[in-house]
Amino acid sequence: MLQKTQGILLRTIKYGETSLICAAFTADKGVQSFLLQGVRGGKSRSNKMAYLQPATLLDLVAYRKPLQQLHRLKEFQPALIYKHVQEDVRRNSVALFSVELLSKLLPENAPMPELFSMAWNYFMQLDELPTDTLANFPLFFIIQCSELLGYSILGNFTPSTKHLNLQEGGFTAQPPAIGPFVQDEDALALSQLLHCKDFKDTTAVNMNGAMRSRLTEWYIAFLQQHTQHMGQLKSLIVLKAILH
């Protein structure tokens, strides 16, 4: 059946001499894989390849069959042509980290419309907002993904519950028995991010690069406790270097 949808491109794999297999987080079906034939090679085809970079927002037309794992992509075009994400090193590093996170977290063929809407808006704002406002974006994106998948941090930061406990999954009165240990000022900053309503609000949370790095690693460890396929994020090293 020929169907239209929107998708966030996660990755591509070369297939044969001229084709690609693309994984995309779609609005209606979650993560799906598509065969895109004859897109590699030739001048006109090479122009199309420019729109097949990770994190690209796409309008898709695909032949879908129930219970099929690989669908044939008939047409695609950018839903938004980025002005900055592909060229700006900071934005591109954030984008690559974010699509890797989605690839690790999301199962295939599981519709998640609320998470898709959040991620779509996230990439749009990543392209639009000033570069100096983006430092807290990746950590807030992790928080949003975690909460929409049902992995929320319990409790609130208060003078009596100021310890961030990985084993308990929240703020506690007693420090954790085993690491990773989070400094009080880091726990307070994370609490402030947890109360942000939108990505634009994250600029009001004052953190330096070291704090962001520690909290990002803590949150990834938190997700690794809940999701068996999370594993290590290869793009994290680059992200930490860029947003130091």
MARNU-949172 format. One record per residue: x, y, z of N, C-alpha, C in turn; residue in one letter. Coordinates in steps of 0.05 Angstrom, whole numbers, plus 5000, padded with zeros to 4 digits. Layout:
[[X, Y, Z], [X, Y, Z], [X, Y, Z], 'a'] ...
***
This chain:
[[5017, 4976, 5000], [5000, 5000, 5000], [5018, 5025, 5000], 'm'] [[5011, 5044, 4983], [5027, 5069, 4981], [5017, 5088, 5002], 'l'] [[5036, 5097, 5019], [5029, 5114, 5042], [5048, 5137, 5044], 'q'] [[5037, 5160, 5053], [5054, 5184, 5058], [5058, 5186, 5088], 'k'] [[5082, 5195, 5096], [5088, 5201, 5124], [5112, 5220, 5125], 't'] [[5119, 5227, 5149], [5143, 5243, 5154], [5162, 5227, 5170], 'q'] [[5188, 5233, 5167], [5208, 5217, 5181], [5233, 5233, 5187], 'g'] [[5246, 5226, 5209], [5272, 5236, 5216], [5293, 5215, 5209], 'i'] [[5310, 5222, 5190], [5330, 5202, 5181], [5350, 5196, 5203], 'l'] [[5354, 5170, 5209], [5372, 5162, 5230], [5399, 5152, 5219], 'l'] [[5398, 5136, 5198], [5423, 5126, 5186], [5417, 5114, 5158], 'r'] [[5438, 5111, 5143], [5436, 5098, 5117], [5458, 5077, 5114], 't'] [[5453, 5056, 5098], [5472, 5035, 5092], [5472, 5031, 5062], 'i'] [[5495, 5029, 5050], [5497, 5024, 5022], [5486, 4996, 5016], 'k'] [[5471, 4994, 4994], [5459, 4968, 4985], [5463, 4965, 4955], 'y'] [[5478, 4945, 4948], [5484, 4941, 4919], [5502, 4964, 4909], 'g'] [[5500, 4969, 4883], [5517, 4990, 4871], [5505, 5017, 4871], 'e'] [[5478, 5019, 4872], [5465, 5045, 4869], [5444, 5051, 4890], 't'] [[5439, 5033, 4908], [5417, 5036, 4927], [5425, 5040, 4955], 's'] [[5406, 5047, 4972], [5411, 5051, 5001], [5388, 5038, 5017], 'l'] [[5395, 5030, 5040], [5375, 5023, 5060], [5376, 5045, 5081], 'i'] [[5352, 5057, 5086], [5350, 5080, 5104], [5333, 5072, 5128], 'c'] [[5342, 5080, 5152], [5326, 5077, 5176], [5316, 5105, 5184], 'a'] [[5290, 5107, 5188], [5278, 5133, 5195], [5258, 5129, 5218], 'a'] [[5257, 5149, 5235], [5237, 5150, 5256], [5213, 5164, 5244], 'f'] [[5192, 5149, 5238], [5169, 5160, 5224], [5147, 5169, 5243], 't'] [[5130, 5187, 5233], [5109, 5199, 5250], [5088, 5178, 5258], 'a'] [[5082, 5159, 5240], [5059, 5142, 5245], [5067, 5113, 5253], 'd'] [[5091, 5104, 5246], [5098, 5076, 5251], [5123, 5073, 5268], 'k'] [[5135, 5094, 5278], [5159, 5092, 5293], [5183, 5087, 5274], 'g'] [[5203, 5073, 5284], [5227, 5068, 5268], [5222, 5047, 5247], 'v'] [[5227, 5053, 5222], [5224, 5034, 5200], [5248, 5035, 5181], 'q'] [[5252, 5014, 5166], [5273, 5012, 5147], [5262, 5013, 5119], 's'] [[5275, 5028, 5101], [5265, 5032, 5073], [5288, 5026, 5054], 'f'] [[5280, 5014, 5032], [5299, 5010, 5009], [5295, 5033, 4989], 'l'] [[5316, 5047, 4984], [5315, 5069, 4965], [5333, 5061, 4941], 'l'] [[5320, 5055, 4919], [5335, 5044, 4896], [5345, 5066, 4878], 'q'] [[5369, 5061, 4867], [5380, 5078, 4846], [5387, 5107, 4854], 'g'] [[5392, 5111, 4880], [5397, 5139, 4889], [5427, 5146, 4888], 'v'] [[5444, 5126, 4887], [5473, 5132, 4887], [5484, 5131, 4859], 'r'] [[5502, 5150, 4853], [5515, 5151, 4827], [5500, 5169, 4808], 'g'] [[5515, 5183, 4791], [5503, 5202, 4772], [5498, 5229, 4785], 'g'] [[5499, 5250, 4769], [5497, 5277, 4780], [5471, 5282, 4794], 'k'] [[5449, 5276, 4781], [5423, 5281, 4793], [5418, 5265, 4818], 's'] [[5429, 5240, 4817], [5426, 5223, 4841], [5443, 5234, 4864], 'r'] [[5466, 5244, 4858], [5484, 5255, 4879], [5471, 5279, 4892], 's'] [[5456, 5294, 4877], [5442, 5317, 4889], [5421, 5307, 4910], 'n'] [[5409, 5285, 4905], [5390, 5274, 4924], [5403, 5264, 4949], 'k'] [[5428, 5255, 4947], [5443, 5245, 4970], [5447, 5266, 4991], 'm'] [[5447, 5292, 4982], [5451, 5314, 5001], [5428, 5315, 5021], 'a'] [[5405, 5304, 5014], [5382, 5304, 5032], [5380, 5278, 5048], 'y'] [[5400, 5261, 5047], [5399, 5236, 5061], [5421, 5235, 5082], 'l'] [[5425, 5257, 5097], [5443, 5259, 5119], [5428, 5254, 5145], 'q'] [[5441, 5242, 5165], [5427, 5237, 5191], [5415, 5263, 5202], 'p'] [[5392, 5261, 5213], [5376, 5282, 5225], [5360, 5299, 5205], 'a'] [[5362, 5292, 5179], [5345, 5307, 5160], [5316, 5301, 5164], 't'] [[5299, 5321, 5162], [5270, 5319, 5165], [5258, 5315, 5137], 'l'] [[5244, 5293, 5133], [5236, 5285, 5107], [5206, 5280, 5104], 'l'] [[5195, 5287, 5081], [5169, 5278, 5072], [5173, 5252, 5056], 'd'] [[5159, 5231, 5063], [5164, 5204, 5051], [5139, 5194, 5038], 'l'] [[5142, 5179, 5015], [5121, 5164, 5003], [5132, 5136, 4999], 'v'] [[5120, 5116, 5012], [5131, 5089, 5012], [5110, 5068, 5007], 'a'] [[5119, 5046, 4995], [5103, 5022, 4992], [5106, 5006, 5017], 'y'] [[5085, 5004, 5033], [5086, 4989, 5058], [5068, 4964, 5056], 'r'] [[5079, 4942, 5067], [5063, 4918, 5069], [5063, 4909, 5099], 'k'] [[5040, 4900, 5109], [5039, 4891, 5136], [5059, 4868, 5142], 'p'] [[5072, 4869, 5165], [5091, 4849, 5175], [5117, 4849, 5159], 'l'] [[5121, 4867, 5140], [5146, 4869, 5126], [5165, 4887, 5140], 'q'] [[5190, 4878, 5141], [5211, 4893, 5156], [5224, 4915, 5139], 'q'] [[5225, 4910, 5113], [5238, 4929, 5095], [5218, 4939, 5074], 'l'] [[5213, 4965, 5074], [5193, 4976, 5056], [5207, 4991, 5033], 'h'] [[5194, 4993, 5010], [5207, 5007, 4987], [5198, 5036, 4987], 'r'] [[5218, 5053, 4986], [5213, 5082, 4986], [5209, 5092, 4957], 'l'] [[5186, 5103, 4951], [5180, 5112, 4924], [5190, 5141, 4920], 'k'] [[5185, 5158, 4939], [5193, 5186, 4937], [5202, 5197, 4964], 'e'] [[5219, 5217, 4963], [5226, 5231, 4988], [5234, 5259, 4980], 'f'] [[5230, 5278, 4999], [5239, 5305, 4995], [5242, 5317, 5023], 'q'] [[5259, 5337, 5026], [5263, 5349, 5052], [5238, 5364, 5061], 'p'] [[5229, 5359, 5085], [5207, 5375, 5096], [5217, 5402, 5105], 'a'] [[5243, 5403, 5112], [5256, 5428, 5119], [5285, 5426, 5109], 'l'] [[5293, 5447, 5095], [5321, 5448, 5087], [5336, 5464, 5108], 'i'] [[5354, 5450, 5122], [5369, 5462, 5143], [5387, 5485, 5133], 'y'] [[5388, 5506, 5149], [5405, 5529, 5142], [5433, 5526, 5155], 'k'] [[5434, 5512, 5178], [5458, 5512, 5194], [5467, 5484, 5203], 'h'] [[5449, 5465, 5207], [5455, 5440, 5220], [5477, 5425, 5206], 'v'] [[5477, 5423, 5180], [5496, 5407, 5166], [5524, 5420, 5164], 'q'] [[5524, 5447, 5165], [5549, 5462, 5161], [5563, 5470, 5186], 'e'] [[5547, 5476, 5207], [5558, 5485, 5232], [5567, 5461, 5249], 'd'] [[5592, 5461, 5258], [5604, 5438, 5272], [5589, 5433, 5298], 'v'] [[5583, 5453, 5313], [5570, 5449, 5339], [5542, 5437, 5335], 'r'] [[5527, 5449, 5317], [5499, 5439, 5312], [5500, 5410, 5301], 'r'] [[5519, 5406, 5282], [5520, 5379, 5270], [5528, 5358, 5291], 'n'] [[5546, 5365, 5309], [5554, 5346, 5330], [5530, 5340, 5348], 's'] [[5515, 5360, 5355], [5491, 5355, 5371], [5471, 5338, 5356], 'v'] [[5467, 5344, 5330], [5448, 5328, 5314], [5456, 5299, 5312], 'a'] [[5482, 5293, 5308], [5491, 5266, 5305], [5488, 5251, 5331], 'l'] [[5494, 5264, 5353], [5490, 5252, 5380], [5461, 5245, 5384], 'f'] [[5443, 5263, 5376], [5415, 5260, 5381], [5403, 5237, 5365], 's'] [[5411, 5234, 5339], [5401, 5212, 5323], [5412, 5186, 5332], 'v'] [[5437, 5186, 5342], [5448, 5161, 5353], [5432, 5153, 5378], 'e'] [[5425, 5172, 5395], [5409, 5166, 5419], [5383, 5154, 5411], 'l'] [[5369, 5166, 5391], [5343, 5155, 5382], [5347, 5127, 5371], 'l'] [[5368, 5122, 5356], [5373, 5096, 5345], [5376, 5075, 5367], 's'] [[5389, 5083, 5389], [5394, 5064, 5411], [5368, 5059, 5427], 'k'] [[5352, 5080, 5431], [5329, 5079, 5449], [5304, 5066, 5436], 'l'] [[5300, 5071, 5411], [5274, 5065, 5399], [5273, 5038, 5386], 'l'] [[5253, 5021, 5393], [5250, 4996, 5379], [5237, 5001, 5351], 'p'] [[5239, 4981, 5334], [5227, 4984, 5307], [5197, 4980, 5308], 'e'] [[5183, 4993, 5290], [5154, 4989, 5286], [5138, 4993, 5312], 'n'] [[5146, 5013, 5327], [5131, 5020, 5352], [5123, 5050, 5350], 'a'] [[5099, 5056, 5342], [5091, 5084, 5339], [5094, 5099, 5366], 'p'] [[5106, 5122, 5364], [5110, 5140, 5387], [5106, 5169, 5378], 'm'] [[5081, 5176, 5373], [5075, 5202, 5361], [5084, 5226, 5378], 'p'] [[5081, 5224, 5404], [5089, 5246, 5422], [5119, 5250, 5421], 'e'] [[5134, 5228, 5422], [5163, 5230, 5421], [5172, 5240, 5394], 'l'] [[5159, 5231, 5373], [5165, 5241, 5346], [5161, 5271, 5344], 'f'] [[5139, 5281, 5353], [5133, 5309, 5352], [5154, 5325, 5367], 's'] [[5162, 5316, 5391], [5182, 5329, 5406], [5209, 5330, 5391], 'm'] [[5217, 5307, 5380], [5242, 5306, 5366], [5242, 5323, 5341], 'a'] [[5220, 5323, 5326], [5218, 5340, 5302], [5221, 5369, 5309], 'w'] [[5208, 5378, 5330], [5210, 5406, 5340], [5238, 5412, 5349], 'n'] [[5251, 5392, 5362], [5278, 5395, 5372], [5298, 5401, 5349], 'y'] [[5296, 5386, 5328], [5315, 5390, 5305], [5309, 5417, 5291], 'f'] [[5284, 5425, 5290], [5278, 5451, 5278], [5291, 5473, 5295], 'm'] [[5288, 5472, 5322], [5300, 5492, 5339], [5330, 5491, 5339], 'q'] [[5341, 5467, 5336], [5370, 5464, 5334], [5381, 5480, 5311], 'l'] [[5366, 5481, 5289], [5374, 5496, 5266], [5369, 5526, 5268], 'd'] [[5348, 5533, 5283], [5339, 5561, 5283], [5351, 5579, 5304], 'e'] [[5355, 5568, 5328], [5363, 5584, 5351], [5393, 5591, 5349], 'l'] [[5401, 5614, 5362], [5429, 5622, 5361], [5447, 5600, 5373], 'p'] [[5471, 5597, 5362], [5490, 5576, 5370], [5496, 5577, 5400], 't'] [[5498, 5601, 5411], [5506, 5604, 5439], [5484, 5597, 5458], 'd'] [[5461, 5589, 5448], [5439, 5580, 5466], [5435, 5550, 5466], 't'] [[5453, 5535, 5452], [5448, 5506, 5447], [5462, 5487, 5466], 'l'] [[5479, 5498, 5484], [5496, 5481, 5501], [5481, 5460, 5517], 'a'] [[5457, 5467, 5527], [5442, 5449, 5544], [5422, 5432, 5528], 'n'] [[5421, 5436, 5502], [5402, 5421, 5485], [5405, 5390, 5487], 'f'] [[5429, 5379, 5484], [5431, 5350, 5484], [5421, 5337, 5510], 'p'] [[5429, 5349, 5533], [5421, 5338, 5559], [5390, 5340, 5562], 'l'] [[5379, 5362, 5554], [5350, 5365, 5556], [5336, 5346, 5537], 'f'] [[5348, 5340, 5514], [5336, 5321, 5495], [5336, 5293, 5507], 'f'] [[5358, 5286, 5521], [5359, 5260, 5535], [5336, 5259, 5556], 'i'] [[5333, 5280, 5571], [5312, 5281, 5591], [5284, 5277, 5578], 'i'] [[5279, 5291, 5557], [5253, 5290, 5544], [5248, 5262, 5533], 'q'] [[5268, 5250, 5520], [5265, 5223, 5509], [5259, 5203, 5532], 'c'] [[5275, 5206, 5554], [5272, 5188, 5576], [5243, 5190, 5588], 's'] [[5234, 5214, 5592], [5207, 5217, 5604], [5185, 5207, 5586], 'e'] [[5187, 5212, 5560], [5167, 5202, 5541], [5167, 5172, 5538], 'l'] [[5189, 5160, 5544], [5191, 5130, 5544], [5184, 5118, 5570], 'l'] [[5177, 5135, 5590], [5168, 5125, 5616], [5190, 5122, 5637], 'g'] [[5214, 5133, 5632], [5236, 5132, 5651], [5240, 5159, 5664], 'y'] [[5224, 5166, 5683], [5225, 5192, 5695], [5242, 5192, 5721], 's'] [[5255, 5214, 5727], [5269, 5217, 5752], [5249, 5223, 5774], 'i'] [[5251, 5208, 5796], [5232, 5210, 5818], [5240, 5232, 5837], 'l'] [[5220, 5245, 5849], [5225, 5265, 5870], [5234, 5292, 5859], 'g'] [[5242, 5309, 5877], [5252, 5336, 5871], [5276, 5343, 5887], 'n'] [[5292, 5361, 5877], [5315, 5371, 5892], [5305, 5390, 5913], 'f'] [[5311, 5384, 5938], [5304, 5402, 5961], [5328, 5401, 5980], 't'] [[5328, 5419, 6000], [5350, 5418, 6020], [5352, 5391, 6034], 'p'] [[5329, 5377, 6036], [5330, 5351, 6049], [5333, 5327, 6030], 's'] [[5328, 5331, 6004], [5332, 5310, 5984], [5349, 5322, 5961], 't'] [[5375, 5325, 5967], [5393, 5338, 5948], [5412, 5319, 5935], 'k'] [[5408, 5293, 5939], [5427, 5273, 5928], [5413, 5259, 5904], 'h'] [[5428, 5258, 5882], [5418, 5245, 5858], [5428, 5216, 5858], 'l'] [[5409, 5197, 5860], [5416, 5169, 5865], [5409, 5153, 5840], 'n'] [[5428, 5141, 5827], [5424, 5126, 5803], [5408, 5100, 5809], 'l'] [[5414, 5087, 5832], [5401, 5063, 5838], [5371, 5067, 5845], 'q'] [[5365, 5089, 5858], [5337, 5096, 5864], [5323, 5110, 5841], 'e'] [[5339, 5121, 5823], [5327, 5135, 5800], [5315, 5161, 5807], 'g'] [[5326, 5176, 5826], [5315, 5202, 5834], [5331, 5215, 5856], 'g'] [[5319, 5236, 5867], [5331, 5251, 5888], [5324, 5238, 5915], 'f'] [[5344, 5235, 5932], [5340, 5221, 5957], [5353, 5237, 5980], 't'] [[5345, 5231, 6004], [5356, 5244, 6028], [5384, 5234, 6034], 'a'] [[5390, 5209, 6028], [5416, 5198, 6034], [5432, 5196, 6008], 'q'] [[5458, 5200, 6010], [5475, 5197, 5987], [5475, 5168, 5977], 'p'] [[5480, 5163, 5952], [5480, 5136, 5941], [5503, 5119, 5954], 'p'] [[5497, 5094, 5958], [5517, 5076, 5970], [5540, 5071, 5951], 'a'] [[5534, 5070, 5925], [5555, 5066, 5905], [5552, 5087, 5883], 'i'] [[5574, 5091, 5867], [5574, 5111, 5847], [5556, 5104, 5823], 'g'] [[5553, 5123, 5804], [5567, 5149, 5803], [5555, 5169, 5823], 'p'] [[5572, 5184, 5835], [5564, 5205, 5854], [5561, 5231, 5840], 'f'] [[5540, 5246, 5847], [5534, 5271, 5834], [5536, 5293, 5855], 'v'] [[5551, 5314, 5848], [5554, 5337, 5866], [5528, 5351, 5869], 'q'] [[5525, 5364, 5892], [5499, 5378, 5898], [5493, 5399, 5877], 'd'] [[5513, 5414, 5868], [5507, 5435, 5849], [5499, 5423, 5822], 'e'] [[5510, 5399, 5815], [5501, 5386, 5791], [5472, 5376, 5794], 'd'] [[5465, 5365, 5817], [5438, 5356, 5821], [5418, 5379, 5820], 'a'] [[5426, 5402, 5830], [5408, 5425, 5828], [5404, 5434, 5799], 'l'] [[5426, 5434, 5784], [5424, 5441, 5755], [5405, 5422, 5740], 'a'] [[5408, 5396, 5746], [5391, 5377, 5733], [5362, 5381, 5740], 'l'] [[5357, 5387, 5766], [5330, 5393, 5775], [5318, 5416, 5760], 's'] [[5334, 5437, 5755], [5325, 5460, 5740], [5318, 5452, 5711], 'q'] [[5334, 5435, 5699], [5329, 5426, 5672], [5303, 5409, 5671], 'l'] [[5299, 5393, 5691], [5275, 5376, 5692], [5249, 5393, 5693], 'l'] [[5251, 5418, 5702], [5228, 5435, 5704], [5225, 5453, 5680], 'h'] [[5243, 5451, 5661], [5240, 5467, 5636], [5218, 5456, 5619], 'c'] [[5202, 5473, 5607], [5180, 5465, 5590], [5187, 5462, 5561], 'k'] [[5207, 5477, 5552], [5215, 5477, 5524], [5245, 5480, 5522], 'd'] [[5255, 5474, 5498], [5284, 5476, 5494], [5294, 5504, 5497], 'f'] [[5277, 5524, 5491], [5285, 5552, 5494], [5290, 5559, 5523], 'k'] [[5276, 5545, 5541], [5279, 5551, 5570], [5306, 5542, 5581], 'd'] [[5319, 5524, 5567], [5344, 5512, 5578], [5367, 5533, 5580], 't'] [[5365, 5555, 5565], [5386, 5575, 5567], [5387, 5588, 5594], 't'] [[5365, 5587, 5609], [5365, 5599, 5636], [5379, 5582, 5657], 'a'] [[5386, 5557, 5650], [5399, 5539, 5669], [5429, 5543, 5665], 'v'] [[5442, 5552, 5686], [5471, 5559, 5684], [5488, 5534, 5691], 'n'] [[5502, 5524, 5670], [5520, 5501, 5674], [5545, 5506, 5658], 'm'] [[5567, 5496, 5668], [5592, 5497, 5652], [5595, 5470, 5638], 'n'] [[5615, 5468, 5621], [5619, 5444, 5605], [5623, 5419, 5622], 'g'] [[5638, 5422, 5644], [5644, 5399, 5661], [5618, 5388, 5674], 'a'] [[5601, 5406, 5682], [5576, 5398, 5694], [5558, 5383, 5674], 'm'] [[5556, 5395, 5650], [5541, 5382, 5629], [5551, 5354, 5623], 'r'] [[5577, 5351, 5622], [5590, 5326, 5616], [5583, 5305, 5637], 's'] [[5586, 5313, 5662], [5580, 5294, 5684], [5550, 5286, 5684], 'r'] [[5533, 5305, 5680], [5504, 5299, 5681], [5495, 5282, 5657], 'l'] [[5507, 5288, 5634], [5501, 5272, 5610], [5509, 5243, 5615], 't'] [[5533, 5239, 5626], [5542, 5211, 5631], [5524, 5198, 5652], 'e'] [[5515, 5213, 5672], [5498, 5202, 5692], [5471, 5193, 5680], 'w'] [[5460, 5210, 5663], [5434, 5204, 5651], [5436, 5181, 5632], 'y'] [[5458, 5179, 5617], [5461, 5156, 5600], [5463, 5130, 5616], 'i'] [[5478, 5131, 5638], [5479, 5108, 5656], [5451, 5101, 5667], 'a'] [[5435, 5121, 5673], [5408, 5117, 5682], [5391, 5102, 5661], 'f'] [[5394, 5111, 5636], [5379, 5098, 5614], [5390, 5069, 5609], 'l'] [[5415, 5066, 5612], [5427, 5039, 5608], [5416, 5019, 5628], 'q'] [[5408, 5028, 5652], [5395, 5011, 5671], [5367, 5002, 5663], 'q'] [[5355, 5017, 5645], [5327, 5012, 5638], [5323, 5000, 5610], 'h'] [[5343, 5004, 5593], [5340, 4995, 5565], [5363, 4976, 5558], 't'] [[5357, 4952, 5550], [5378, 4932, 5546], [5395, 4937, 5521], 'q'] [[5385, 4953, 5502], [5400, 4958, 5478], [5415, 4985, 5477], 'h'] [[5415, 4998, 5499], [5426, 5026, 5499], [5456, 5026, 5491], 'm'] [[5472, 5010, 5505], [5500, 5008, 5498], [5515, 5035, 5501], 'g'] [[5538, 5037, 5487], [5554, 5061, 5488], [5547, 5079, 5464], 'q'] [[5549, 5105, 5468], [5543, 5124, 5447], [5570, 5134, 5436], 'l'] [[5576, 5127, 5411], [5602, 5134, 5399], [5606, 5164, 5396], 'k'] [[5583, 5177, 5391], [5585, 5206, 5386], [5588, 5223, 5411], 's'] [[5587, 5210, 5434], [5589, 5225, 5459], [5616, 5239, 5462], 'l'] [[5637, 5226, 5454], [5664, 5238, 5457], [5666, 5264, 5441], 'i'] [[5656, 5264, 5417], [5656, 5288, 5400], [5639, 5309, 5412], 'v'] [[5615, 5302, 5422], [5597, 5321, 5433], [5610, 5335, 5457], 'l'] [[5623, 5320, 5474], [5636, 5332, 5498], [5658, 5350, 5490], 'k'] [[5673, 5344, 5469], [5695, 5361, 5460], [5684, 5387, 5448], 'a'] [[5662, 5385, 5435], [5650, 5409, 5422], [5637, 5428, 5442], 'i'] [[5623, 5416, 5462], [5608, 5432, 5481], [5623, 5434, 5508], 'l'] [[5649, 5435, 5507], [5665, 5437, 5532], [5660, 5464, 5546], 'h'] 
***
